[in-house]
C-alpha cells in the first residue's frame, strides 16, 4: 500500500513539472534532463554496486553524462562519437593504469552502458521537442508515460 501512495504522490508532484518543462522547452527542459541524468546515473551506480559488486566512478560518470547531454543540446549529434571515444579512453586508462583494477573492462563496460542508456536516451526528449510539432509530441509522450507508470 505504501508503494502505491509514494507512486501516486510522485506522479502528482513530478508530472506537472515535467509537463511545464516540455511546454516551455529549451533551457527548462534541458535542466530537467540534467537533473534526471544525475539521479539516473547515481541510481545505476548504486545498482551496479549492490548487485554486481562493481564500484563505478560516480563523480566522473555524472560529469561525463552532463557533458554529453549539454553537447547534444547545443550541437545535436556532432560531438557524440568523439565524446564516447574520449570517455572510453578516460575510464579504461583510469582503471587499468592509475588504479591497476583487475576488473577494469567490467567497470568500463558498466560506465559506458550507463552513459549510453541514461543521458544519451534522455537527450532524445530535447531533440523531439525541437521538431515542428515537438511541443505536443513531447506532452503526449509524457502523458502516456505518466499514465502507464502510475497504473503499474
PLY file of the C-alpha trace (Angstrom):
ply
format ascii 1.0
element vertex 152
property float x
property float y
property float z
element edge 151
property int vertex1
property int vertex2
end_header
0.00 0.00 0.00
2.86 2.36 0.81
4.32 1.96 -2.71
1.01 2.99 -4.27
0.90 6.15 -2.16
4.51 7.04 -2.99
3.98 6.42 -6.73
0.78 8.49 -6.75
2.34 11.39 -4.87
5.44 11.38 -7.04
3.34 11.37 -10.21
1.20 14.23 -8.89
4.28 16.27 -7.99
6.71 15.50 -10.80
4.19 15.04 -13.59
3.16 18.70 -13.81
6.80 19.81 -13.52
7.69 17.61 -16.48
4.73 18.90 -18.49
5.64 22.53 -17.82
9.25 21.89 -18.85
8.03 20.14 -22.01
5.77 23.08 -22.80
8.50 25.68 -22.49
11.31 23.52 -23.91
14.81 24.94 -24.26
16.71 25.50 -21.04
13.96 24.40 -18.58
13.69 21.05 -20.38
17.46 20.68 -20.55
17.83 21.42 -16.84
15.18 18.79 -16.10
17.04 16.30 -18.31
20.28 17.15 -16.48
18.68 16.55 -13.08
17.21 13.24 -14.21
20.62 12.30 -15.65
22.30 12.93 -12.30
19.70 10.91 -10.40
19.68 8.12 -13.00
23.45 7.70 -13.05
23.51 7.70 -9.26
20.81 5.02 -9.16
22.59 2.94 -11.81
25.85 3.18 -9.86
24.13 2.02 -6.67
22.52 -0.91 -8.52
25.86 -1.94 -10.03
27.50 -1.77 -6.62
24.74 -3.71 -4.85
24.06 -6.40 -7.46
27.39 -6.90 -9.23
29.81 -5.56 -6.62
31.19 -3.07 -9.14
32.11 0.35 -7.73
31.86 2.93 -10.51
33.44 6.38 -10.54
30.24 8.27 -9.73
31.54 11.89 -9.92
33.27 11.21 -13.25
30.17 9.49 -14.61
27.93 12.39 -13.62
30.29 14.92 -15.20
30.54 12.86 -18.40
26.76 12.44 -18.51
26.21 16.18 -18.14
28.81 16.96 -20.80
27.03 14.54 -23.11
23.53 15.94 -22.55
24.60 19.55 -22.89
26.68 18.86 -26.01
23.64 17.22 -27.62
21.53 20.22 -26.56
23.90 22.72 -28.17
25.41 20.76 -31.07
22.93 17.88 -31.61
24.93 14.74 -32.52
28.06 16.43 -33.86
30.33 15.50 -30.95
28.67 12.36 -29.57
31.04 9.77 -31.09
34.24 11.70 -30.20
32.93 12.17 -26.67
32.20 8.45 -26.28
35.69 7.59 -27.53
37.17 10.09 -25.08
35.08 8.72 -22.20
36.03 5.14 -23.09
39.72 6.05 -23.13
39.32 8.00 -19.88
37.65 5.18 -17.95
39.91 2.44 -19.32
43.10 4.37 -18.65
41.88 5.37 -15.20
41.14 1.80 -14.14
43.98 0.00 -15.90
46.90 2.37 -15.40
46.05 4.50 -12.38
44.18 2.04 -10.18
45.53 -1.27 -11.52
42.00 -2.72 -11.40
41.64 -6.39 -12.22
38.01 -5.80 -13.28
38.74 -2.75 -15.42
36.87 -3.99 -18.50
33.79 -4.78 -16.44
33.83 -1.37 -14.74
34.36 0.40 -18.05
31.52 -1.60 -19.62
29.14 -0.59 -16.84
30.28 3.02 -17.11
29.82 3.20 -20.87
26.44 1.46 -20.69
25.26 3.98 -18.11
26.34 6.84 -20.39
24.51 5.33 -23.36
21.38 4.29 -21.51
20.73 7.34 -19.36
22.00 10.67 -20.77
22.02 9.71 -24.45
18.47 8.38 -24.46
17.17 11.21 -22.28
18.63 13.72 -24.74
16.18 12.47 -27.34
13.45 14.26 -25.35
15.13 17.55 -26.18
15.51 16.52 -29.82
11.83 15.54 -30.03
10.94 18.96 -28.61
12.91 20.62 -31.43
10.67 19.05 -34.10
7.94 21.04 -35.84
5.15 19.88 -33.51
7.57 18.71 -30.86
5.85 20.51 -28.00
2.68 18.49 -28.46
4.51 15.25 -29.28
6.51 15.53 -26.07
3.44 16.33 -23.97
1.61 13.32 -25.46
4.68 11.15 -24.79
4.89 12.40 -21.19
1.17 11.81 -20.74
1.42 8.23 -21.98
4.41 7.51 -19.76
2.78 9.22 -16.78
-0.46 7.25 -17.13
1.15 3.86 -17.72
3.69 4.35 -14.93
1.04 5.47 -12.47
-1.15 2.50 -13.38
1.69 -0.01 -12.94
0 1
1 2
2 3
3 4
4 5
5 6
6 7
7 8
8 9
9 10
10 11
11 12
12 13
13 14
14 15
15 16
16 17
17 18
18 19
19 20
20 21
21 22
22 23
23 24
24 25
25 26
26 27
27 28
28 29
29 30
30 31
31 32
32 33
33 34
34 35
35 36
36 37
37 38
38 39
39 40
40 41
41 42
42 43
43 44
44 45
45 46
46 47
47 48
48 49
49 50
50 51
51 52
52 53
53 54
54 55
55 56
56 57
57 58
58 59
59 60
60 61
61 62
62 63
63 64
64 65
65 66
66 67
67 68
68 69
69 70
70 71
71 72
72 73
73 74
74 75
75 76
76 77
77 78
78 79
79 80
80 81
81 82
82 83
83 84
84 85
85 86
86 87
87 88
88 89
89 90
90 91
91 92
92 93
93 94
94 95
95 96
96 97
97 98
98 99
99 100
100 101
101 102
102 103
103 104
104 105
105 106
106 107
107 108
108 109
109 110
110 111
111 112
112 113
113 114
114 115
115 116
116 117
117 118
118 119
119 120
120 121
121 122
122 123
123 124
124 125
125 126
126 127
127 128
128 129
129 130
130 131
131 132
132 133
133 134
134 135
135 136
136 137
137 138
138 139
139 140
140 141
141 142
142 143
143 144
144 145
145 146
146 147
147 148
148 149
149 150
150 151
